[in-house]
């Protein structure tokens, strides 16, 4: 049975140029079929101080297990390039706004 996971990843300081360079590959990776069977349900960059400067990533994924979500994120081009200072992946209970629950 699949469950949801929230992925919070914070960029290393002063790495926005690297983020912008890799962003097309990152976006393609999130949209392409892959062996992890993970489904990206929502996501986008986090911003610093509402200035519009990207400084991290927030994703909600659906996966069979935490280890599957971790493997999926480890293969992301951002992670492969060493963009992140910190990554946290937690099981998440999607209540409000979950299209599968009609909430």
C-alpha positions as a Markdown table, in Angstrom:
| # | Residue | x | y | z |
|---|---|---|---|---|
| 1 | Unk | 0.0 | 0.0 | 0.0 |
| 2 | Unk | 1.4 | 3.4 | -1.0 |
| 3 | Unk | 1.8 | 6.3 | 1.4 |
| 4 | Unk | 2.7 | 9.9 | 1.1 |
| 5 | Unk | 6.1 | 11.5 | 2.0 |
| 6 | Unk | 7.0 | 15.1 | 2.4 |
| 7 | Unk | 10.5 | 16.0 | 1.2 |
| 8 | Unk | 12.1 | 19.1 | 2.5 |
| 9 | Unk | 15.5 | 20.0 | 1.0 |
| 10 | Unk | 17.5 | 23.1 | 1.8 |
| 11 | Unk | 20.1 | 24.4 | -0.7 |
| 12 | Unk | 23.6 | 25.1 | 0.4 |
| 13 | Unk | 24.2 | 28.8 | 0.7 |
| 14 | Unk | 25.0 | 30.7 | -2.5 |
| 15 | Unk | 24.1 | 27.7 | -4.7 |
| 16 | Unk | 21.3 | 29.4 | -6.7 |
| 17 | Unk | 23.5 | 29.4 | -9.9 |
| 18 | Unk | 23.9 | 25.6 | -9.7 |
| 19 | Unk | 20.2 | 25.2 | -9.1 |
| 20 | Unk | 19.3 | 27.3 | -12.2 |
| 21 | Unk | 21.8 | 25.3 | -14.3 |
| 22 | Unk | 20.4 | 21.9 | -13.3 |
| 23 | Unk | 16.7 | 22.9 | -13.0 |
| 24 | Unk | 15.7 | 21.6 | -16.5 |
| 25 | Unk | 17.1 | 18.2 | -15.8 |
| 26 | Unk | 15.5 | 18.2 | -12.3 |
| 27 | Unk | 12.1 | 19.0 | -13.7 |
| 28 | Unk | 12.4 | 16.4 | -16.4 |
| 29 | Unk | 13.4 | 13.8 | -13.8 |
| 30 | Unk | 10.3 | 14.5 | -11.7 |
| 31 | Unk | 8.1 | 14.0 | -14.8 |
| 32 | Unk | 9.6 | 11.0 | -16.4 |
| 33 | Unk | 8.8 | 7.3 | -15.7 |
| 34 | Unk | 11.5 | 5.7 | -13.6 |
| 35 | Unk | 12.2 | 2.4 | -11.8 |
| 36 | Unk | 11.3 | 3.7 | -8.4 |
| 37 | Unk | 7.5 | 3.8 | -9.1 |
| 38 | Unk | 7.3 | 7.0 | -7.1 |
| 39 | Unk | 4.6 | 9.4 | -8.1 |
| 40 | Unk | 5.2 | 13.1 | -7.5 |
| 41 | Unk | 1.9 | 14.6 | -6.3 |
| 42 | Unk | 3.0 | 18.2 | -5.8 |
| 43 | Unk | 6.1 | 20.3 | -5.5 |
| 44 | Unk | 8.1 | 23.4 | -6.1 |
| 45 | Unk | 11.0 | 25.5 | -4.9 |
| 46 | Unk | 11.0 | 27.2 | -1.6 |
| 47 | Unk | 11.9 | 30.9 | -1.6 |
| 48 | Unk | 14.0 | 33.1 | 0.7 |
| 49 | Unk | 12.3 | 35.9 | 2.4 |
| 50 | Unk | 9.6 | 36.2 | -0.2 |
| 51 | Unk | 12.2 | 37.8 | -2.6 |
| 52 | Unk | 11.6 | 35.1 | -5.2 |
| 53 | Unk | 15.1 | 33.6 | -4.8 |
| 54 | Unk | 14.9 | 29.8 | -4.8 |
| 55 | Unk | 16.6 | 28.3 | -1.8 |
| 56 | Unk | 15.2 | 24.7 | -1.5 |
| 57 | Unk | 12.7 | 22.2 | -2.6 |
| 58 | Unk | 9.4 | 20.9 | -1.3 |
| 59 | Unk | 7.9 | 17.7 | -2.8 |
| 60 | Unk | 5.1 | 15.5 | -1.8 |
| 61 | Unk | 5.5 | 12.0 | -3.3 |
| 62 | Unk | 3.6 | 8.8 | -3.1 |
| 63 | Unk | 5.7 | 5.7 | -2.6 |
| 64 | Unk | 5.5 | 2.2 | -1.2 |
| 65 | Unk | 8.1 | 2.9 | 1.6 |
| 66 | Unk | 10.4 | 5.5 | 3.0 |
| 67 | Unk | 13.4 | 3.7 | 1.5 |
| 68 | Unk | 11.8 | 4.0 | -2.0 |
| 69 | Unk | 11.2 | 7.7 | -1.5 |
| 70 | Unk | 14.8 | 8.2 | -0.3 |
| 71 | Unk | 16.2 | 6.3 | -3.3 |
| 72 | Unk | 14.0 | 8.3 | -5.7 |
| 73 | Unk | 15.2 | 11.6 | -4.2 |
| 74 | Unk | 18.9 | 10.5 | -4.1 |
| 75 | Unk | 18.7 | 10.0 | -7.9 |
| 76 | Unk | 17.3 | 13.5 | -8.5 |
| 77 | Unk | 19.8 | 15.6 | -10.5 |
| 78 | Unk | 19.8 | 18.3 | -7.7 |
| 79 | Unk | 20.9 | 15.7 | -5.1 |
| 80 | Unk | 23.4 | 14.1 | -7.5 |
| 81 | Unk | 25.0 | 17.6 | -8.0 |
| 82 | Unk | 25.3 | 18.1 | -4.3 |
| 83 | Unk | 23.0 | 21.1 | -4.2 |
| 84 | Unk | 21.4 | 20.4 | -0.8 |
| 85 | Unk | 22.8 | 21.3 | 2.6 |
| 86 | Unk | 20.0 | 19.3 | 4.4 |
| 87 | Unk | 17.3 | 16.9 | 3.3 |
| 88 | Unk | 14.5 | 15.6 | 5.5 |
| 89 | Unk | 11.9 | 13.0 | 4.3 |
| 90 | Unk | 9.0 | 12.3 | 6.5 |
| 91 | Unk | 5.8 | 10.2 | 6.2 |
| 92 | Unk | 2.9 | 12.6 | 5.6 |
| 93 | Unk | -0.8 | 12.3 | 6.2 |
| 94 | Unk | -2.5 | 14.3 | 3.4 |
| 95 | Unk | -5.9 | 15.4 | 4.7 |
| 96 | Unk | -7.0 | 18.8 | 3.5 |
| 97 | Unk | -7.0 | 19.2 | -0.2 |
| 98 | Unk | -6.2 | 15.5 | -1.0 |
| 99 | Unk | -7.9 | 14.8 | -4.3 |
| 100 | Unk | -8.1 | 11.1 | -3.5 |
| 101 | Unk | -10.0 | 11.8 | -0.3 |
| 102 | Unk | -12.4 | 14.3 | -1.7 |
| 103 | Unk | -11.3 | 16.7 | 1.0 |
